[in-house]
C-alpha cells in the first residue's frame, strides 16, 4: 500500500522478555513502514511487588500503581514506542463467576483506558489494531476507537497450557469470533481458527536471518560458559518451559553422548530438570536467558542443535521460531516430528521419528556438515524472513480493506 496505517500492537509478550518473540520480531519489521506502538501485557499488582527488584519494574512502578500509562523507548528499536499499561488485579486464580467477572471488567476498563490515552496522545486515527495472543482485557477494540481493523494473531493452543486454559481459552474463542481477521503461525492453528472465524489466514513464524547468518560470516569470541569444554557441543536455544521440552529425551541425549557437552541456552521455567537430575549431569550446562543478539556467538561453536519437543496437542500446533534461526546460522538440526509444519523441513534437517533415532541422528548430523549443507540450510531460512512475513501481512490487510 502507498501509505501504511499506524499499528497498535497489543501483545502477551513484553519487549523485555528474555528470549525472542513473534510479536517483537514482526513489529521490528513493520516499523519500517508504519509507526508501531508496542503495548505490553499489564503487570498485576502482585507482579509489581514480586518483581520490585528488577530495574524496569522500578522505572515503571509509580506509573503502574497510580493508574497511568508508562511510555518508553525499546532498546534496538528507537522508531518504536513501548507502552506499559497500569497494573491490574491478579484474577486468573479465580473461578468464573460474579467476582471474576466484576474484577475482569475493572481490569478491562483500566487497559482500554490506557489504550484510549495512547490514541489521544499520539493522535492515532485509522490505525490497525494487532493483537498477538492476548485475549485478556483488550482482545479487540470496541467500535469508536478509530481502528480500521481488529486483527488477532494466534500463535499457540491456549487449551493445552494449564494457566491459559483456565480463562484464556474461553476468552480467546470470543476474540477470534469478533476479530475482523485472524492470523495463525501454523497449519494446526489455522484449522482451529477457521472453524471459528472463516477469515483466518496463515502467517508463519520466521527469523531475523541477518542476525543469525553472522554465526557463519563473522568471528565471535567463545562465550564464557563454553570455555574449557572438551569435545563436541550439542546446543539448544529457547524457552525451557514445562509443556514443550522433552527433558527425559535431553537426559538420554546427555547420557548417550557422554563424550559431548549439552548446552541449554534460555530461561528455565520448569522444575523438571531438577526433578529428573538433568542439571546434575557433568556434561549438561544451563546458561540462562540470553538476548537474541547474543545467540549467534553460541551457535557458532555448536556442532549440532536440537528441537527436543514433546509430541502432544500443544506442540502439534507449533511452527517454532528457532527452526529458521538455526538454519540461518547454518547449523545441522535434529528434531522430533512434533508438527505438520516441522515436517516441511525434512529435507534440510534430521527428523527423528523415535528417541533411539534422535540419539543416533546427532552423530550423523555432526558428520554431515559441510559448506554445501550450510548453504542449503541458509537458503531455506531466507525464504522465511520477517521481511517476507511483513509483506504477506500487508497483502492480507490490503485485501481486507479493499472489500471492507
Secondary structure, 3 states (H helix, E strand, C coil): CCCCCCEEEEECCCCCCCCCCHHHHHHHHHCCCCCEEEEECCCEHHHHHHCCCCHHHHHHHHHHHHCCCEEEEECCEEEEEEEECCCECCCCCCCCCHHHHHHHHHHHHHHHHHHHHHHHHCCCCCEEEEEECCCCCCCCCCCCCCEEEEEEEECCCHHHCHHHHHHHHHHHHHHHHHCCEEEECCHHHHHHHHCCCCCEEECCCCECHHHHHHHHHCCCCCCHHHCCCCCCEEEEECCEECCCECHHHHHHHHHHCCCCEEEEEECEECCHHHHCCHHHCCCEEEEECCCHHHHHHHHHHCCEEEECECCCCCHHHCCCHHHHHHHHCCCCEEEECCCHHHHCCCCCCEEECCHHHHHHHHHHHHHCCCHHHHHHHHHHHHCCEHHHHHHHHHHHHHHHHHHC
